[in-house]
Amino acid sequence: GGGGGGGGGGGANAKEQQEKQKAADEQRAQILKAVLTPGARERLANIAMVKADKARRIEDMIITQAGRGAIAGVLEEDQLIQMLESISEAENKSRGTGKITIQRKRMDDDDDW
């Protein structure tokens, strides 16, 4: 029996796309490393573990601001926290939800037996 070659025409294109994505990711990482303090980077990494989409939005904001020259020097952890809070507030307003309140069951210790 003969061969079944063919296929794989788009393989090079997909590989090229992957390489472009990898280069873009590396560039993102370099910019973030340049503008964030170690503490801020660590906090962002922790956020990314829990909420990757939120971390990505914050990274985008930081990169955009860095590109415009809006970040003077490096971004401290507390400045990162302020950005987080502003994103959270914006999300809450758009969703129409306020703060999350946790109601715990009250233990009635004053029952008279």
Contacts in CASP RR format, 6 or more apart in sequence:
PFRMAT RR
TARGET T0000
AUTHOR 0000-0000-0000
METHOD contacts of the structure
MODEL  1
GGGGGGGGGGGANAKEQQEKQKAADEQRAQILKAVLTPGARERLANIAMV
KADKARRIEDMIITQAGRGAIAGVLEEDQLIQMLESISEAENKSRGTGKI
TIQRKRMDDDDDW
28 59 0 8 1.000
28 63 0 8 1.000
31 62 0 8 1.000
31 63 0 8 1.000
31 66 0 8 1.000
32 41 0 8 1.000
32 44 0 8 1.000
32 59 0 8 1.000
32 62 0 8 1.000
32 63 0 8 1.000
33 41 0 8 1.000
34 66 0 8 1.000
34 74 0 8 1.000
35 62 0 8 1.000
35 66 0 8 1.000
35 71 0 8 1.000
35 73 0 8 1.000
35 74 0 8 1.000
35 75 0 8 1.000
36 44 0 8 1.000
36 62 0 8 1.000
36 74 0 8 1.000
36 75 0 8 1.000
36 80 0 8 1.000
37 74 0 8 1.000
37 75 0 8 1.000
37 76 0 8 1.000
37 77 0 8 1.000
39 77 0 8 1.000
40 74 0 8 1.000
40 75 0 8 1.000
40 76 0 8 1.000
40 77 0 8 1.000
40 79 0 8 1.000
40 80 0 8 1.000
43 77 0 8 1.000
43 80 0 8 1.000
43 81 0 8 1.000
44 55 0 8 1.000
44 58 0 8 1.000
44 59 0 8 1.000
44 80 0 8 1.000
45 55 0 8 1.000
47 54 0 8 1.000
47 55 0 8 1.000
47 58 0 8 1.000
47 84 0 8 1.000
48 55 0 8 1.000
48 56 0 8 1.000
54 84 0 8 1.000
54 87 0 8 1.000
57 87 0 8 1.000
58 80 0 8 1.000
58 83 0 8 1.000
58 84 0 8 1.000
58 87 0 8 1.000
61 83 0 8 1.000
61 87 0 8 1.000
62 71 0 8 1.000
62 75 0 8 1.000
62 83 0 8 1.000
65 71 0 8 1.000
92 98 0 8 1.000
92 99 0 8 1.000
END
